[in-house]
Amino acid sequence: ISTILNKYPQSTLSLTNLGLIYLQKNNLKLADKHFSASLKLTPANPIAHNHKGVIYRQQGQFDKALASYKLAIQYKPDYANAHLNIGILYDIYLRKLSKALQEYEQYQTLTGKQDSTVKKWIIGLKRRIKRSK
């Protein structure tokens, strides 16, 4: 891992990829450090914003998570994974069911396929929304 940074110390792509590696290893501190460094070089990096949102969500900082996901979408409106992450945040953590449904449906539209898991979430969410009325 350190050889990547030694070879490409000012590469947004390298820093973002290292952030992803550390996030997969559940090392939130180093993941955040690399995503933040990437964003200093390229503030309009939707991947880094999206994954900082994931870190914030895991830390229970839901307002910051939402802001990060929305920045990702601001810089890349068709970024399906950011829409999915907003949907998850609204659904599970913030209990804003109608907004979650919109985000899940946007995710399905943007991916151009019907993710079977998200399709089940949509069906369940529609039932929950109907019951709450």
HELIX and SHEET records of a PDB file:
HELIX    1   1 SER A    2  LYS A    7  1                                   6    
HELIX    2   2 THR A   12  GLN A   24  1                                  13    
HELIX    3   3 LEU A   28  LEU A   41  1                                  14    
HELIX    4   4 PRO A   46  GLN A   58  1                                  13    
HELIX    5   5 PHE A   62  TYR A   75  1                                  14    
HELIX    6   6 ALA A   80  ILE A   88  1                                   9    
HELIX    7   7 LEU A   89  TYR A   93  3                                   5    
HELIX    8   8 LEU A   97  THR A  111  1                                  15    
HELIX    9   9 SER A  116  SER A  132  1                                  17    
END                                                                             
